[in-house]
């Protein structure tokens, strides 16, 4: 059950480059905070922008903190364990880790480091169109659901009668009731 983002970006040259940099455990990682304000989509967009900034500087990125009411919750702490939850944050509660490197561990193979270096070099000289493509690929990379989350979606699909063996991605639509910033009704629901 790949995310629609992974499905869309599967032909992208950028996902393997992001994965190469993130998989280079010898490379320094820049902390990217999961900010508390805004809705989930705006949080994800901000994280993708900050991650892109780190990649363009030649660093991998490490997500730290919590997505406020989305992952800063007791069930996430229970799933991840208290130590990881408090030290690293709760991003991996629903998504695949952005980096599989333990601090101070892992050198990576020489070929992995070569791929990482080539990707970092490429990130330094992007056109505006390539920068946009990298940003979209980062959103896809960040939105890779972990196995537990996929199982939760499959269970929900089964409960509502969707065929769990479907080979087509399911898409959801969030219909807004207006402009959050200017509608008078929304003054009571500020982020």
C-alpha positions as CSV (number, residue, x, y, z in Angstrom):
1,X,0.0,0.0,0.0
2,X,2.3,2.8,-1.2
3,X,1.3,6.3,-0.5
4,X,-0.1,8.3,-3.4
5,X,3.0,10.5,-3.1
6,X,5.3,7.5,-3.5
7,X,3.2,6.3,-6.4
8,X,3.4,9.7,-8.1
9,X,7.1,10.2,-7.4
10,X,8.2,6.6,-8.3
11,X,9.6,7.8,-11.7
12,X,11.4,10.7,-10.1
13,X,15.1,11.0,-10.1
14,X,15.0,12.8,-6.8
15,X,13.7,10.1,-4.4
16,X,16.9,7.9,-4.9
17,X,19.0,10.9,-4.4
18,X,17.2,11.8,-1.1
19,X,17.5,8.2,0.0
20,X,21.3,8.2,-0.8
21,X,22.0,11.3,1.3
22,X,19.7,10.1,4.2
23,X,21.3,6.6,4.1
24,X,24.9,8.0,4.3
25,X,25.4,7.4,8.1
26,X,28.8,9.0,8.0
27,X,27.2,12.3,6.9
28,X,26.3,15.0,9.5
29,X,22.6,15.4,9.9
30,X,20.9,18.8,10.5
31,X,18.0,18.8,13.0
32,X,14.7,19.8,11.5
33,X,12.1,20.6,14.1
34,X,8.5,19.4,13.8
35,X,6.8,22.7,14.6
36,X,3.7,22.8,16.8
37,X,1.6,25.3,14.9
38,X,-0.8,24.9,11.9
39,X,-2.6,21.9,10.5
40,X,-0.9,18.7,9.5
41,X,-0.5,19.5,5.8
42,X,1.2,22.9,6.6
43,X,3.5,21.2,9.1
44,X,4.5,18.6,6.5
45,X,5.2,21.4,3.9
46,X,7.3,23.4,6.4
47,X,9.3,20.3,7.3
48,X,9.9,19.5,3.6
49,X,11.1,23.0,3.0
50,X,13.5,22.9,6.0
51,X,14.7,19.4,4.9
52,X,15.4,20.7,1.4
53,X,17.4,23.6,2.9
54,X,19.5,21.1,4.8
55,X,20.0,18.9,1.7
56,X,21.1,22.0,-0.4
57,X,23.7,22.8,2.3
58,X,25.1,19.3,1.9
59,X,23.6,17.7,5.0
60,X,21.3,14.9,5.7
61,X,18.3,15.8,7.9
62,X,17.0,14.4,11.2
63,X,13.4,15.2,12.3
64,X,13.1,16.2,16.0
65,X,10.1,17.0,18.2
66,X,6.5,16.2,17.7
67,X,3.6,17.1,15.3
68,X,1.7,18.7,18.1
69,X,-1.7,17.0,18.6
70,X,-1.0,14.4,15.8
71,X,2.0,12.6,17.3
72,X,2.6,14.3,20.7
73,X,0.2,11.7,22.2
74,X,0.4,8.9,24.7
75,X,-0.2,6.1,22.1
76,X,2.8,7.3,20.1
77,X,5.0,7.3,23.2
78,X,3.8,3.7,23.9
79,X,4.5,2.5,20.4
80,X,8.0,4.2,20.1
81,X,9.1,3.7,23.7
82,X,9.6,6.5,26.2
83,X,13.3,7.0,25.5
84,X,13.0,7.4,21.7
85,X,9.9,9.5,22.1
86,X,11.5,11.9,24.4
87,X,15.0,12.0,22.8
88,X,14.2,11.8,19.0
89,X,10.5,12.8,18.8
90,X,7.5,11.0,17.4
91,X,7.6,11.3,13.6
92,X,8.2,7.5,13.3
93,X,4.9,6.8,15.1
94,X,3.1,6.9,11.7
95,X,5.9,7.2,9.1
96,X,9.1,5.4,8.2
97,X,12.1,6.9,9.9
98,X,13.6,9.7,7.8
99,X,17.1,8.2,8.6
100,X,18.1,4.7,9.8
101,X,21.4,5.8,11.3
102,X,22.1,5.6,15.0
103,X,24.1,8.4,16.3
104,X,27.8,7.5,16.2
105,X,27.1,4.3,14.3
106,X,27.5,3.3,10.7
107,X,29.9,4.4,8.1
108,X,28.1,3.2,5.0
109,X,29.7,1.5,2.1
110,X,32.0,3.4,-0.2
111,X,29.5,3.1,-3.1
112,X,26.8,4.5,-0.8
113,X,29.0,7.4,0.1
114,X,29.7,8.0,-3.6
115,X,26.0,8.1,-4.4
116,X,25.5,10.5,-1.4
117,X,28.3,12.8,-2.6
118,X,26.9,12.8,-6.2
119,X,23.4,13.6,-4.9
120,X,24.7,16.4,-2.6
121,X,26.6,17.9,-5.5
122,X,23.5,17.8,-7.7
123,X,21.4,19.5,-4.9
124,X,23.8,22.5,-5.0
125,X,22.9,23.5,-8.6
126,X,19.1,23.3,-9.1
127,X,17.0,25.2,-11.5
128,X,13.6,26.5,-10.2
129,X,11.8,23.5,-11.8
130,X,14.2,21.0,-10.3
131,X,13.9,22.7,-6.9
132,X,10.1,22.3,-7.2
133,X,10.5,18.6,-8.2
134,X,12.9,18.0,-5.3
135,X,10.4,19.6,-2.9
136,X,7.6,17.3,-4.1
137,X,9.9,14.3,-3.8
138,X,10.7,15.3,-0.3
139,X,7.0,15.4,0.5
140,X,6.7,11.9,-0.9
141,X,9.8,10.7,1.0
142,X,8.4,12.1,4.3
143,X,5.0,10.7,3.7
144,X,6.1,7.0,3.6
145,X,3.8,5.3,6.0
146,X,5.3,2.7,8.4
147,X,4.0,-0.9,8.5
148,X,1.8,-0.3,11.6
149,X,0.1,2.6,9.9
150,X,-0.4,0.6,6.7
151,X,-2.0,-2.2,8.8
152,X,-4.3,0.3,10.5
153,X,-5.5,1.6,7.0
154,X,-5.9,-2.0,5.8
155,X,-8.0,-2.8,8.8
156,X,-10.2,0.3,8.2
157,X,-10.5,-0.6,4.5
158,X,-11.8,-4.1,5.5
159,X,-14.2,-2.7,8.0
160,X,-15.9,-0.4,5.4
161,X,-15.9,-3.1,2.7
162,X,-13.0,-2.1,0.4
163,X,-11.2,-5.0,-1.2
164,X,-7.9,-5.2,0.7
165,X,-6.2,-6.7,-2.4
166,X,-6.9,-3.6,-4.5
167,X,-3.9,-2.6,-6.5
168,X,-5.1,1.0,-6.9
169,X,-4.2,3.7,-4.4
170,X,-7.0,5.1,-2.4
171,X,-7.3,8.9,-2.2
172,X,-9.0,11.0,0.4
173,X,-10.3,14.5,0.0
174,X,-10.4,17.1,2.7
175,X,-13.1,19.7,1.7
176,X,-12.4,22.9,3.5
177,X,-15.4,25.0,4.7
178,X,-13.7,28.3,3.7
179,X,-10.5,30.2,4.0
180,X,-9.0,29.6,7.5
181,X,-7.3,33.0,7.5
182,X,-10.1,35.4,6.4
183,X,-13.4,33.7,7.2
184,X,-15.0,35.3,10.4
185,X,-16.2,31.8,11.6
186,X,-12.6,30.6,11.7
187,X,-11.4,33.3,14.1
188,X,-12.4,30.8,16.8
189,X,-10.3,28.0,15.3
190,X,-6.9,29.7,14.9
191,X,-3.8,27.5,14.8
